[in-house]
């Protein structure tokens, strides 16, 4: 289930119905990023995933210009913190089979 457009509008404090396609696109991008970062499917029932996605949407919506004074590689504060407990860890460690 995707992020509800009403929730995105509430998070952005938008009182009108402007930019529905853009907001939907940013929501889809944020969901895909959360899914890629955590290694888990995005679910709108997970409050941590939803909050991180909303932060990403707000960042994308407010930083639409080609030139910005912020780092283009910087994520909104809190995204890593929210998603860290959900991230699938890949360490390369493989336990050795026990000898019989």
N, C-alpha and C positions, 0 to 999 in steps of 0.2 A: 504494500500500500504506500503510495507516494506521500510526500509532505502535503498537507492540505494548504491550498492557496490562502485560505482565511487565516491560518496560523502564520504563514509567511508575511501576510499583510499586517497582522497584529504585531509581529516581531519588528517589522520595519516602521511601525507607527504610520501606516498609510491609511488615510480615511476615504480614499476614492478607489475607483476600479481601473486605474492606469496600469499599463505594462503587464497584462496577464501572461502573454507568451514569454516575455523576458523573465518574469518571476518563476514561471513553470520551468523554463530552461535552467535557470540558476539552481532551482530545487533539484532537478535531475542531475546536474553536475555535482552538486554537494553530496547527494546520495551516492553517486558513483565513487566520489573521492573517499567518503567514509567507508564504503564497502572495500575499496582497494587497500586502504590503510589498515583496516582491521582484519581483512581476510574473511570476513563474515558477511552474509547477506544483510542489506539494510532493512531494518524493520521500524515502522513508525510507532511500534509499541515500546521500543527501547528509548527511555528518556535521555540517556547519554548520547546516543546516536542522533536523536532529533535535535538536541541542543547544539551539538557540534555542527550539524548541517545548517541550522538557522544562523549560527555565527558565520559560516562560510557564505551563505546566501547574502547576508548583510554586507560582508566584506566585498563580495563581487558586485553587488548593487551600488554600493557607495564608491567603488574604485573602478568605474567603467572607462575612464579616460586612458588614452595610450601612454600618457606621461604622468607619473605620480612621484611624490616626494618620499613615499614609503618604499621599502624594499619589495620588488615584485615577487620575491621568493618567501616573504614572511606571511605566516598564517595568523589569523586573528588569535589574540590571547585566549588561551583556555582550550583550544581544539585538541591539542595533544594530550592535555591533562584529562579531558573528558573521555577520550577514546583509548587511552593507555591501558585501562583494565580490560578492555575488550579485544585488544590486539592479539592475534595469533603469533606466538613467539617461534621464531625459527633460529635454532642455535647451531645446528649441524651435529649435535651430540646424538650418538646412536648407542644405546646400551648394549653391552656385550652379552651374548647368551650365556646363561649359567651352565657350568660344566656339570655333567651328571655324575 
